[in-house]
């Protein structure tokens, strides 16, 4: 029989070093590219006083995310499952609070940030992770009802409608798409009735079409994405310059620091359009390496999830897979937007783009992912946690 050991002392079971190397590579690479893409903007914003402003802040964000990931690694998965409904409800409260004047504040016409003294954060970024907790816990609790529309599916739809309504009030359509896609993927992986799932996809497609059709702002973004050159100095300006960056990059790029588009031509170069700067400075080769690292991370998260499910830990498995779907899907959307394959949307590249709330939630998610993998290794060694 396998040796069993009580968890009086933290078991010395190794973590996945390859996964750790990939995560650290993405984070370090992201910091280098954020610094490269922001140094001239920071110099202008601070009147030459601090050209390192965004680079230093991003480094602090990474340090905070690393600490948060380390702490979340030491939290047992069963605690997240027990706390999932409470954490999700807390996230809903934050998303209501951000809509209040003088509490939530607007940037570029979107009320997405809560500012408390020296601290500001984006509830929608936190909700991306909390929605994974809730969807995984919901799917496990109602596993026997997943073939029923009324008992297994309808309650989740109601919850997603509430979340979507709050997000569209901000508005944050990008976060809404990511949260819905992740939650639906967890339901699918958890064994929802295939016919109900197909109906769900049709309903979602119709809903997203209506949301876009009845919003002039979103319609304009869609049409500009189809032909950005029709208004290259107006609505299509950002995408046009992203495409120029890809064209200038060629196969091997202009060299680190050699981007021209980041010199006040491409807006949000260090956040939403960081991929365009990577393409310009490091070329097709750099983008290919980026896609490979993200693909490996997504694959490992899904694989860790399947392993946890096989070991009798369905919540941990679905949570791991949800994290993989979230990071992978948002990365695909970010890459697609930068390449002009998808309509322009304010979504950052996970673990790499500038943004404190996003980096923090990514750090916590990755800490949980490492914890699930570590727990799998403990179970396979016969260690009782």
N, C-alpha and C positions, 0 to 999 in steps of 0.2 A: 504494500500500500504506500501511496505517496505520503511523504512526511508532512504533517500539518504543524503550523506554527502560529501561535496567537500574536496579534499585532500589538504587543506591549512595547516593542521597539520598532521603529520604522524599518521594514525589511529592506536589505541591500540588494534590491532587484534592479538591474540596469534599465535605462530608458532607451528608446529607439534613437541611436546617435545619428543615423542617416537623416531621419526626419528632423532632428534638432539642427543638423548642418544646413538643411534646405531652408528651414525657417529663419535661422540666423543670417543666411546668405541673402534672402529676400529683404529682411529688415535692414541690414547694412547697406545693401545695394540701393534700397529705397531712400535711405538717408543721404547717400552720396548724390543721387539724382535729384532729390528735393533741394539740396544745397546748390547744386549746379543750376537748377531751373529757377531758383528764387533769389540768387545773390544780387542780381541787378534790380529786381523789383524791390527788394529790401533796402537797397542803397537809395532808391528813389523815395520810398515810403518814409524813411528815417532822415531824409535830407543829407545822406552821406555819413550819418553818425554810426549806423550799425548795419553794414551789409550782410552780416551773419545772422540777422534777427530770426528768420524763418528756419535756418539750419540749426541754430541752437535750440529753438523751441521744439523742433521736431525730435532732436536728440533727447530732450527732456521728456517728451511724449513717449519715446521708445523706452526710456528708463522706467517711467511710471508703468507702462504696459508690461515690461519685464517683471517688475515687482508684483503686479497684479496677477500675472501668469504663474509666477512662483507660488503665490499664496493660494490661487485656485487649484494648483496641482496637489496641494496638501488637503483639499476638501474631498471627502469620499463622495462617490457618485450618488450613493443613496441619499445624501443630504440634499443634493440638487433636486432629486426626484420628490422628496418630501416637501421641499420649499417651492417647487415649480409654480403652483397656483398663486401663492402669496407674492412671489417675485413678479409674476406676470401682472397681477393686479396693481402692484407698485408701479410697474412700467406704464400701465394705463393711466394712473393718476398723474404721472409726469407728463404724459402726452396731452392730458386735459389742461394741466397747469401752464404748459408752454403757450397755450392759446390766449391766456389772460394778458391784457395790456400791462405794461410796467413790470411783468415777471418774465414772460417770453419776449425776446426782441428780434427784430427783423434784419436780415441781410439780403440785399438784392430782391426785396419784395416777398421773401419767404420768412415766416415766423417759426423758426426751428430751434432756436437756442434759448436756454435758461441761463441767466447771468446772476450769480450770487457773489458779490464782492469781487475777489480775484479769480473766482472759478466760473467758467462757462462750459456748458456741455450740451449735446444734442440728444434728446430723449429717443428719437427715431433710431439712432445708431445702437443704443442700449436695447431697444425693443427687438432688434433683429436677433439678438442672442436670447432674450427672454422668451420670444415666440418659439424658439427651438425647444427650450425647456418645456413650455406648456404643451406644444404639439406632441413631443415625445411622451410626456406623462399621460396626456389624453389618450393617445393611441394605445398605450400599454393598459391603462385602466379599462378601456372599452374594447379590448381586443376581441371579445366574444360577440360584440355588437357591430363590428365593422362591415357586415353584410347588410345591415339595416340602414335605410336612408334616414328615418326619423330618429333612431336612437344613436347611431354611430356617426352620421355625417352632418345632419342638420345643426346640432349644437356648435360644431366647429365652424360652420359657415357663418352662423350668427356672430361668433367671436371675431372672425376675420372681417365681417362687415363693420363691426364697431371699430376695430383697429384701422381699417381702410378709411372710414369716415373721418376719423381724427387726423390721419396722415394727409388726406386730401384737403383738410381745412388749413393745413400749414402754408402752402401745400408741399408735399414731398412724394410725388408719384413714383420716383425711383425706389425709395424705401418700401413703398407699398407693394411694388412688383416683386422685390426681393423677398419680403416677408411672406407674401402669398405663395410664391413659387417654392420657398423652402418648406412652409407648412404643408403644402399639398404633396411635395415629394416625400415628406415623413409619413403622411397618411398612406401614400402609395406603397412605400417600403414596408409599412406596418400591416399591410394586407387588406386594404379597403376593397370592396366589391368592384371588380373591373368595370362593370357597366355603369355604376355610380360615378366612377372616376372619369369615364369618357364623357358622361353628361356634364360633370364638373368642368372639364376642359372646354366644352362647348359654351357653357354659361360664362366662364371666365373670359373667353375670347369675345363673346358678345358684350360683356360688361366693359372690358377694356376699350373696345371699339366705340361704345357709347360715351365713355369718359373722355376719349380723345375727340370724338365728333362734336360733343356739346361744349367743348372748351376751345375758344378761338386761339388761345395761347398754345395749346398742345397741337391743334391742327396746323398752325404755322410751323411749329417745330418739325412735324412730320413731313410737310411739303418741302421745307428747307433741307431736310435730310435727303430727300429724293433728288433734289437739284439745288445744292448750295450755291452754285455759281450764278443762279438767277438773281440772287441778292447778296453778292459776295462782300459788299461793304456794310451790310445790315445784318439780317437774321442768320445768314449763312457764313458770316465772318469767321466765327470760331472754327467751324468744321473745315472751311477752305484752308485756313492756316495750319490746321492739324494735318490735312492731306499734303500740303506743301512740305511740312516737316518730314513726313514719310518719304516723299519723293526725293528730298535732299539727302536723306540718310543712305539710300542705296543699299548695297550689300553689307558694307562694314562701317558705315556712318562717317560723320565728320570729325570724330574724336571727342573724348570726354571734355566738356566745356565749350565745344565748338558750335553749339546750336545758335542759329540766328533767330529762329521763331520765338525763343524765350525772351528776346530783347524787346519786350512790350508789344509784340505782334500777336502772340497767342495768349488769350486770357486764361487764367487758372492753370498756367503751365505746370505748377508744382503740386496741383491737387487733381482735379478732374481730368486734365489732359497731360498727365505725367508720361503716359505711354508714348505720346507723340514726341516728347523730348528724348526719350530713350531711343525711339526709332531714328531720330535725326542724328543723335550723337554716336549711337552704337550700331545703327543699321539693322537690316533684316536679321543678321546674326544675333544681335542683342535681343531682339524681340523673340526669336526662336528659343533662345536660352530661357527667357522669361516665361514663355508658354510652357516649356518643358518642366520648369521648377513648379509652376502652379499646377500643372497636370499631375505631377508626382505627389504633391501635397494633397490634392483632391482624391487621388487614388488611395493613398494611405489612410485618409480619414474614412473612406468608404470601407476599406479592407478591415480596419480596426473595428468598425461597427459590425461587420458580418461576423468577425471573430468573437466579439462580445455576445452577440445573439446566440452563436453556437455554444457558448459557455454558459448559457442560461441567464444572461443579463440584458434583457430586451430594451430597458430604458437607456442604459449606457450605449447600446448598439445604435439605437435610433438617434440619440443625441450626437454621437460621433458622426453618423451619416448626415445628420442635419447640418452640422458644422461644415462638413465637406461640401455639401450641396450649396450652402450659403457662400462660402469663400470661392468655390469654383464658378458658380453662376454669376456672382457679382464681378468676378475677374473677366469672365467672358463678355458681360455687358460692357464693362469699362474698355476692354480691347475693341469690341465692336463699335462703340461710340467713337473712339479715337481713329479708327480706320474708316469711318463713314459707312459701316455696315448696319448700324442701328441708329435710330433717332437720338439726337443729342440729349443727354440726361445727366443730372448731377450726381454721378456715382463715382466714388474714389476707387483706386486699385488697392485691394486689401493688403495690409502690412507695409505698403510702400508709399502711398500718397500722403500728403500733409493733412493732418486733422487729428486733434487730440481724442475726441470721443470715439472715432472709428478705430484708431490705433489701440485705445484702451480696451474696447470690446473685442477686438481681434486677439489681444494678448490674453484676456481671460478665457476666450474660446479655445485658444491653443493650449493653455495650461490645463484645461479640462480634457482636451484631446490626449495630451500626454498622460494624464491621470488614468483615463480609460485604458489606454494601451498598457500602462504599468499594472493596473489591476488585472488585465488579461494575463499578463506574464506571471503575476503572483498566483492566480488560480491554476495556471498550467503547472506551476511548481508545487502545488498543494499547500500554499500558504493561505491561512484563513485570516481575512481582514476584518 
